[in-house]
Every structure is written in structure tokens, then in C-alpha cells.
Amino acid sequence: MGYEAALKDYARFDFTHDGRTFPVWTRGSGPAVIVMHEMPGLHPQVIRFADRVAAAGMTVYCPSLFGKPGKPASRGYALQSMLGVICVRREFTIWAKDKSSPVVDWLRALARKAHADCGGKGVGAVGMCFTGGFALAMMTEPSVVAPVLSQPSMPAGAAKDKGGIDATEAEIACARRRFAEEDLSMIGLRFKSDKLVGDARWERYRREFGDRFEAIELEDEDAAPSFIPPHSVLTLHLKEDGPTKAAEQRVIQFFRERTGA
């Protein structure tokens, strides 16, 4: 069975903006939510989360930014995908503090299209791991009204321990202004022990956004077993009961409230 069989219930289209083209899989009806996959790619557990958003009355847009769509996650696949992303780093900012990735411009354009296609109050957006901070940077696009940052892991290296986040000062200021003027907010999710989402970064979100930042933090015992330590809140480490399930349901509820589903 081909990997893309995992996406058999989805329609595919290619979306181009400013010279960049990526495939997008979509499903559902109602207001739009952009689901940005984690490393190593658009794997079955990411698709499972998207299925649940669609079942809750929204249209999911799942771009494939790297990796092989539908391929199951594994340690070897994750390493291979990471090396591939580093080799095409012009699309992604991996190490730089307080700088967003060029691909975010493409994601903003996708949000505009999704809102025009689906209507509603606006568009939800969730990033995971490598893409975790993208939803915040997307807030400069007026159609984005419900940003969710799940285990936001970039920038990597020393920038993480200095509170670095992958958004520019202008993008942060825009989000703060919109949160206040439009009565919006964002959700962040992480396992407390996750070394890829350090305390300094988490405190930076609290400092920048105050009570507009809804922090959901989980213990290691809340995680489902996987091939990596507790990290992927909405996918690999999601249990079908307990705190991770409650976190998943809170995110879906947040999307419904903000988008008008």
C-alpha cells in the first residue's frame, strides 16, 4: 500500500505563491484550519489529528512541507527528513533567534485562500515541533485568528536556551496588537521535560503575551509510548484518555470558538 493511501479521504491540490509550490491535502466543511505537520512529515498521527478537526465541523488544510506524505514516523525517517530540511535551509530558519522562516509567507497566502474558500470568522493554524512557531508568525495575516503552537522547537541550538522564538519583533508586536484589539489569544502545548522546548522559550511566550498565552503543560506520565521521549502532544504521544486527550479536545474547541464553526 502506498504511503498516500493514508490520505485517501482527502483531496489534493498544489498551491503556489511567490515561486514556492507545495502540495496541500484538504478535507471537511466549515471554516478552515491549517494543520502544519511536525518532523518527519505528514505522517498518519498528524492525519489522525486533522481527521478529528474535520469531524468537529471544520475544513482542514494539510500542506506537506517536507518528508513523504502518509509515511509512518520512525527514528530513522526523522533523521533523514531533518538532514533533508537542513540541505534546503533557504525555506526554513533553523538556528537564528527571533527570525521567521521564509516558508511562512507561503503559509500566510494559503491562509488567505483557505479563508476565501471556506468563510467563517477566520482561519485556525497549528504548528508542531519544527513548524511549531509558524502559527505565531502567521498572525500578520489578518485571516488567521486562532494560533496554536504545539511543542515549538525552533530555533535550535543555543538560541533555545536564550529564549529564542521563530518570529520577528514585528511579527510579535503585530500578534500582541491583534490579541488586544480583536480579543484573540493563542495556545501553547509542551511536555515539561521536553528539552527541545526549553523553559526560557516558554517564559518568553509568557512575557510577550501575558494572559493571552494559554499554556498547556504535561507530565511525562501523560505521554503514550513512542520511539522518542515525550514531545509530540497531539500526535505520537497522544493517549486516548487523560491529559493529552484533554489537550487535543481543548485545541479543537479553541478552533471552533475562534473560527465560528
Secondary structure, 3 states (H helix, E strand, C coil): CCHHHHHCCCEEEEEEECCEEEEEEEEECCCEEEECCCCCCCCHHHHHHHHHHHHCCCEEEEECCCCCCCCCCCHHHHHHHHHHHHHCHHHCCCCCCCCCCCHHHHHHHHHHHHHHHHCCCCEEEEEEHHHCCHHHHHHHCCCEEEEEEECCCCCCCHHHHCCCCCCCHHHHHHHHHHHHHCCCCEEEEEECCCCCCCHHHHHHHHHHHHHHEEEEEECHHHCCCCCCCCCCCCCCCCCCCCHHHHHHHHHHHHHHHHHCC
